[in-house]
Amino acid sequence: MNVALLGAGWFGREAHLRNLVALDGVDVIAASSRSEASLDAAKVIVGDQLQTFTDWKEVLKIESVDAVVIALTNNFHHEAALAAYAAGKHVMLEKPLGLSIAECDDIIAASEAAGKVLQIGHEMRFQRLYSKMKGMIDGGEIGNLQLMWCREFRGPMRPGWRSSEALTGGTILEKNCHHIDLFNWMIDRKPLRVAATGGTNVLTDREILDNAQVLIEYEGGRRATLELCLFAPFGGECEIGVAGDLGRIDTKNQALELVHHRFDLPDKNEMQIADLKEDAGFVDSSGRVDRGIRPELEHWIDCCRENKRPLTDGHSAKMSVAVCLAAQESIKRGEFVMIDELLG
């Protein structure tokens, strides 16, 4: 397969290019960036044969390109995805799927009309740590799931476009759509309503929230909570856990630790769930290693070749967007926001 990258910035190169060039049967033949320095860096990774463009639209004119990874800023996801489908390409679209539900619907409809794959970059589902956690939940090892939580206290995101409300769609949509996606996947019920509080208390040179607390209620009485702080540069651990009527699971993202407690016995099973060495994880601005990119891309390539529906498809990503937007709206209103209000 001939693959191209739209958006060869830091994330596009470190997350996608370094993994794409290592995949069997995949040739990265073109890349775009508004920065000549970024394009030069992309050639260092791929080779001088890489075709480079400062306008992503030019990449889509290359007929031999079978599929594109879209790693442009969030505000371009909608336009670029629609253009890619109009050009007959498969798409791996970085999260979030869209900045609104209408944008999400447009992209899903375009992929279906073109008969091409749409996969969204929710790579946390592809980390072995969370695949193990999901398998244990589905296998009944905590009984009837009741509560889930995520606590992430870390340093700021990279400066630049990620500090813009308009370009990101907001902190929770930009940063926490990953965690919301895990909630939706593991809880496996429809989210009903969201209440949230948050503010810009410390990083006042930026437009976006630097802290938030979010409560999500799901069908069947299940609930999830999210705590986020972006001005705590030390530690950087992301703690995700779940509790049912028979036990609980606690995980640490950076330590790759999983601890399973049973409630009927004083058992505690501690595990180390490492990712494969071939997965070229990358270090983000707060010194954390992000993983799951290579298996995510392998899954995408497989879906493109066999015309299969991806694990992180458009419909699941749309629900993540809906919950994130509801949380941000709840912060503005100071009240619960119903998911169906956003979904129409």
SEKOLMI-117948 format. One line per field, with one value per residue (C-alpha): y, z, x; residue number from 1. Coordinates in nm, 4 decimals. Example, Ala and Ser with C-alpha at 12.3 -4.5 7.8 and 13.67 -1.06 7.14 Angstrom:
BEGIN
py	-0.4500	-0.1060
pz	0.7800	0.7140
px	1.2300	1.3670
vexti	1	2
***
This chain:
BEGIN
py	0.0000	0.3510	0.5806	0.9579	1.1792	1.5047	1.7047	1.6143	1.8157	1.6792	1.4345	1.3297	1.2430	1.0944	0.9011	0.8069	0.8252	0.6342	0.3521	0.3539	0.3094	-0.0042	-0.1800	-0.4596	-0.3896	-0.0180	0.2577	0.6159	0.8121	1.1662	1.4097	1.7643	2.0396	2.4179	2.4001	2.3253	2.2202	1.9600	1.8284	1.8019	1.6090	1.3789	1.3004	1.2042	0.9403	0.8147	0.8939	1.1458	0.9710	1.1135	1.3586	1.6701	1.9460	2.2594	2.2231	1.9008	1.9267	1.8552	1.5173	1.4030	1.4563	1.1695	0.8821	0.6134	0.7068	0.4433	0.5813	0.8886	0.9600	1.2996	1.4612	1.8222	2.0591	1.9734	2.2544	2.0945	1.7407	1.7899	1.9535	1.7166	1.3998	1.4983	1.5824	1.2499	1.0527	1.2574	1.1525	0.7855	0.7343	0.5323	0.7529	0.7267	1.0477	1.1746	1.2454	1.4150	1.3048	1.6569	1.9813	1.9330	1.6520	1.7864	1.7529	1.3978	1.3067	1.4546	1.2533	0.9262	0.9759	1.0540	0.7397	0.5238	0.6822	0.6312	0.2747	0.3564	0.2903	0.5530	0.4893	0.7453	0.7850	0.6600	0.4601	0.3866	0.1004	-0.0623	-0.0475	-0.3936	-0.2493	-0.1434	-0.4417	-0.6595	-0.4459	-0.4654	-0.8434	-0.8832	-0.6697	-0.8623	-1.1887	-1.1050	-1.0631	-0.7586	-0.8705	-0.6119	-0.2930	0.0073	0.2823	0.3911	0.6749	0.8512	1.0831	1.2612	1.5287	1.6319	1.9216	2.1490	2.0360	2.1652	2.5397	2.6667	2.5631	2.3425	2.6613	2.7824	2.7143	2.7569	2.5249	2.2486	2.2651	2.2897	2.1104	1.8182	1.7491	1.7788	1.6057	1.3810	1.2349	0.9433	0.8772	0.9319	0.6797	0.4255	0.4942	0.4364	0.1223	-0.0443	0.0642	-0.0422	0.1498	0.4627	0.7835	0.9808	1.3069	1.4931	1.7391	1.9173	2.1987	2.3490	2.6618	2.8308	2.8868	2.8770	2.8734	3.2093	3.2882	3.0284	3.0247	2.6673	2.5043	2.3906	2.1787	2.0006	1.7457	1.5539	1.3180	1.0986	0.8958	0.5909	0.3672	0.1172	0.3494	0.3138	0.6250	0.7527	1.0415	1.2300	1.4540	1.6605	1.9005	2.0462	2.2498	1.9639	1.8951	1.6263	1.2758	1.2667	0.9341	0.8615	0.6415	0.4619	0.2236	0.0393	-0.1235	-0.3774	-0.5745	-0.8518	-0.6589	-0.3693	-0.3023	-0.0188	0.0757	0.3173	0.4222	0.5146	0.2340	-0.0147	-0.1619	-0.3416	-0.4495	-0.6703	-0.6984	-0.9509	-0.8544	-1.2110	-1.3008	-1.0997	-1.1627	-0.8964	-0.9824	-0.7378	-0.7451	-0.5654	-0.5227	-0.4016	-0.3025	-0.4749	-0.3425	-0.2774	-0.0154	0.3095	0.5066	0.8755	1.1215	1.4086	1.7594	1.6569	1.3663	1.0933	0.8048	0.7615	0.4097	0.2069	0.3871	0.0958	-0.1612	0.1087	0.1612	-0.2132	-0.2511	0.0325	-0.1138	-0.4525	-0.2943	-0.1120	-0.4295	-0.6401	-0.3667	-0.4320	-0.2007	-0.0657	-0.1010	0.2783	0.3609	0.6824	0.5958	0.5226	0.8354	1.0459	0.9380	1.0405	1.3821	1.4117	1.3452	1.5879	1.8628	1.7994	1.8366	2.1650	2.2908	2.1870	2.3974	2.6990	2.6442	2.5112	2.2268	1.8729	1.8465	1.5639	1.3710	1.3448	1.7244	1.7280	1.4263	1.5784
pz	0.0000	-0.0812	0.2138	0.2525	0.5603	0.5758	0.8511	0.9060	1.2238	1.5434	1.6149	1.2523	1.2264	1.5688	1.6067	1.2520	1.0180	1.2440	1.2735	0.9145	0.7651	0.9763	0.8525	0.5976	0.2616	0.3278	0.1319	0.2555	-0.0688	0.0188	0.3068	0.3598	0.6058	0.6023	0.7514	0.5254	0.8346	0.9140	0.5582	0.5792	0.9061	0.7404	0.4642	0.7262	0.8522	0.5173	0.2699	-0.0055	-0.2325	-0.0215	-0.2195	-0.0089	-0.0353	0.1612	0.0711	0.1840	-0.1037	-0.3505	-0.1864	-0.2617	-0.6343	-0.6398	-0.7903	-0.6613	-0.2980	-0.1565	0.1935	0.3995	0.7624	0.8541	1.1355	1.0656	1.3365	1.4589	1.2679	0.9366	1.0122	0.8540	0.5308	0.4798	0.5470	0.3035	0.0394	0.0952	0.0431	-0.2664	-0.3957	-0.3216	-0.0334	0.2862	0.5933	0.9295	1.0974	1.4125	1.6980	1.7433	1.4601	1.4374	1.6246	1.6176	1.5789	1.2330	1.1266	1.2600	1.0663	0.7460	0.7690	0.8531	0.5610	0.3225	0.4210	0.3730	0.0373	-0.0837	0.0493	0.2167	0.5683	0.8415	1.1504	1.4281	1.6239	1.9614	2.0091	2.3782	2.2805	2.1132	2.4153	2.5658	2.9113	2.8193	2.5930	2.8968	3.1159	2.8641	2.8355	3.2135	3.2327	2.9509	3.1139	3.4310	3.6576	3.8334	3.8050	3.7105	3.6273	3.8263	3.8303	3.6197	3.6701	3.5201	3.7057	3.5024	3.6660	3.4235	3.2729	2.9983	2.6424	2.3774	2.3144	1.9820	1.8239	2.1197	2.3239	2.0919	2.1613	1.7943	1.6586	1.9183	1.9957	2.3671	2.6205	2.6948	2.3263	2.2383	2.5406	2.7017	2.4041	2.4521	2.8082	2.7218	2.4398	2.6890	2.9217	2.6419	2.5214	2.8594	3.0174	2.6980	2.7658	2.6127	2.7907	2.9018	3.0620	3.1718	3.4488	3.4638	3.6267	3.5194	3.4664	3.3533	3.6950	3.6392	3.2664	3.2127	2.8998	2.7155	2.6018	2.7015	3.0325	3.2486	3.4877	3.4909	3.6739	3.4704	3.5712	3.3076	3.3701	3.1537	3.1006	3.3801	3.6497	3.5526	3.6022	3.5088	3.6455	3.4977	3.6804	3.4741	3.5740	3.3167	3.5521	3.7528	3.5709	3.8070	3.8232	3.4960	3.5678	3.4235	3.6606	3.5157	3.7176	3.7243	3.9961	3.9823	4.2446	4.2521	4.2246	4.0865	3.8458	3.8802	3.6078	3.5664	3.2105	3.2377	3.4768	3.2636	3.5835	3.6335	3.9764	4.0140	4.3519	4.4277	4.6898	4.8019	4.8794	4.9987	4.6643	4.4806	4.1402	4.0217	3.6557	3.4247	3.0826	2.8534	2.4908	2.2158	2.1552	1.7913	1.8925	1.8535	2.1389	2.1551	2.4382	2.4697	2.6014	2.9670	2.9321	2.9094	2.6657	2.4411	2.3078	2.0903	1.7636	1.5760	1.6514	1.5689	1.2269	1.1678	1.2394	0.9999	0.7172	0.7727	0.7611	0.4394	0.2739	0.3784	0.3856	0.7523	1.0073	1.2464	1.6227	1.6499	1.3812	1.3136	1.5171	1.8370	1.7859	1.7380	2.0820	2.2347	2.0726	2.2043	2.5647	2.5405	2.3952	2.6619	2.9329	2.7900	2.7565	3.1134	3.2371	3.0555	3.1785	3.5265	3.4827	3.3506	2.9714	2.8049	2.5317	2.3212	2.3101	2.1243	1.9076	1.8021
px	0.0000	0.1113	0.0474	0.0809	0.0913	-0.1027	0.0617	0.4278	0.4659	0.6156	0.3317	0.2882	0.6566	0.7279	0.4030	0.3098	0.6066	0.8459	0.5936	0.4667	0.8140	0.8602	0.5443	0.5723	0.4148	0.3712	0.5460	0.5214	0.5478	0.4366	0.3965	0.2784	0.3629	0.3560	0.7075	1.0038	1.1995	0.9321	0.9470	1.3250	1.2876	1.0337	1.2835	1.5392	1.2930	1.1611	1.4363	1.5039	1.2529	0.9689	0.7565	0.6927	0.4352	0.3509	-0.0195	-0.1908	-0.4396	-0.1572	-0.0926	-0.4462	-0.3865	-0.1339	-0.3320	-0.0966	-0.1684	-0.4037	-0.4511	-0.3698	-0.2959	-0.4424	-0.2451	-0.3352	-0.4560	-0.8050	-0.9748	-0.8684	-0.9890	-1.3305	-1.2116	-0.9202	-1.1193	-1.3941	-1.1332	-0.9558	-1.2753	-1.3589	-1.0150	-1.0892	-0.8447	-0.8722	-0.8318	-0.6631	-0.7804	-0.6181	-0.8542	-1.0912	-1.3172	-1.4626	-1.5152	-1.8937	-2.1446	-2.2310	-1.8667	-1.8579	-2.1719	-2.0302	-1.7087	-1.8863	-2.1273	-1.8401	-1.6506	-1.9574	-2.0410	-1.6847	-1.6695	-1.3380	-1.2099	-1.2374	-1.0282	-0.9797	-0.6559	-0.7740	-0.4558	-0.5101	-0.7434	-0.4414	-0.2117	-0.1684	-0.2392	-0.5914	-0.6591	-0.5849	-0.8100	-1.0953	-1.0572	-1.0746	-1.3895	-1.5582	-1.4464	-1.6372	-1.3342	-1.4811	-1.8434	-2.1047	-1.9129	-2.0331	-1.7687	-1.4725	-1.2263	-0.9266	-0.6907	-0.4254	-0.2116	0.0626	0.2530	0.1202	0.0675	0.3057	0.2669	0.1388	-0.1885	-0.2801	-0.3240	-0.6021	-0.9688	-1.0581	-0.7882	-0.8320	-1.2030	-1.1212	-0.9027	-1.1341	-1.1960	-0.8258	-0.6766	-0.9342	-1.1189	-0.8760	-0.9931	-1.3595	-1.3187	-1.1798	-1.4745	-1.7257	-1.5457	-1.5087	-1.8374	-2.0159	-2.3360	-2.4819	-2.3724	-2.6758	-2.5656	-2.2532	-2.1713	-1.8358	-1.6459	-1.3163	-1.1154	-0.7967	-0.6441	-0.2678	-0.1816	-0.3500	-0.1472	-0.3569	-0.7181	-0.7933	-0.8824	-0.5914	-0.8015	-1.1358	-1.3483	-1.6060	-1.8876	-2.0543	-2.3700	-2.4400	-2.7403	-2.7899	-2.6543	-2.2895	-2.0737	-1.7290	-1.5252	-1.2312	-0.9857	-0.7432	-0.4670	-0.2257	-0.0068	0.1483	0.4766	0.6064	0.4714	0.2838	0.1155	-0.2277	-0.4268	-0.7283	-0.9415	-1.2701	-1.4797	-1.7581	-1.9484	-1.6829	-1.3578	-1.1598	-0.8756	-0.6240	-0.3768	-0.0868	-0.0168	0.3502	0.4473	0.2479	0.1075	-0.2225	-0.3482	-0.6554	-0.8300	-1.1018	-1.3587	-1.4426	-1.0786	-0.7785	-0.6123	-0.4154	-0.2756	-0.0094	0.0933	0.3337	0.1709	0.4477	0.4042	0.5973	0.9470	0.8581	0.6014	0.7977	0.6464	0.7304	0.7848	0.5382	0.5997	0.5664	0.8099	0.5456	0.5723	0.2689	0.2156	-0.0186	0.0580	0.2168	-0.0582	-0.3130	-0.1529	-0.1171	-0.4895	-0.5714	-0.3632	-0.5272	-0.8745	-0.7877	-0.6602	-0.9569	-1.2255	-1.3017	-1.4594	-1.1930	-1.2093	-1.1958	-1.4490	-1.6348	-1.9430	-1.7518	-1.5390	-1.8518	-1.9743	-1.6431	-1.6781	-2.0348	-1.9297	-1.6360	-1.8524	-2.1164	-1.8511	-1.7274	-2.0843	-2.1577	-1.8657	-2.0098	-2.3668	-2.3012	-2.5497	-2.5906	-2.5965	-2.7882	-2.6039	-2.9190	-2.9340	-2.6029	-2.6812	-3.0131
vexti	1	2	3	4	5	6	7	8	9	10	11	12	13	14	15	16	17	18	19	20	21	22	23	24	25	26	27	28	29	30	31	32	33	34	35	36	37	38	39	40	41	42	43	44	45	46	47	48	49	50	51	52	53	54	55	56	57	58	59	60	61	62	63	64	65	66	67	68	69	70	71	72	73	74	75	76	77	78	79	80	81	82	83	84	85	86	87	88	89	90	91	92	93	94	95	96	97	98	99	100	101	102	103	104	105	106	107	108	109	110	111	112	113	114	115	116	117	118	119	120	121	122	123	124	125	126	127	128	129	130	131	132	133	134	135	136	137	138	139	140	141	142	143	144	145	146	147	148	149	150	151	152	153	154	155	156	157	158	159	160	161	162	163	164	165	166	167	168	169	170	171	172	173	174	175	176	177	178	179	180	181	182	183	184	185	186	187	188	189	190	191	192	193	194	195	196	197	198	199	200	201	202	203	204	205	206	207	208	209	210	211	212	213	214	215	216	217	218	219	220	221	222	223	224	225	226	227	228	229	230	231	232	233	234	235	236	237	238	239	240	241	242	243	244	245	246	247	248	249	250	251	252	253	254	255	256	257	258	259	260	261	262	263	264	265	266	267	268	269	270	271	272	273	274	275	276	277	278	279	280	281	282	283	284	285	286	287	288	289	290	291	292	293	294	295	296	297	298	299	300	301	302	303	304	305	306	307	308	309	310	311	312	313	314	315	316	317	318	319	320	321	322	323	324	325	326	327	328	329	330	331	332	333	334	335	336	337	338	339	340	341	342	343	344
***
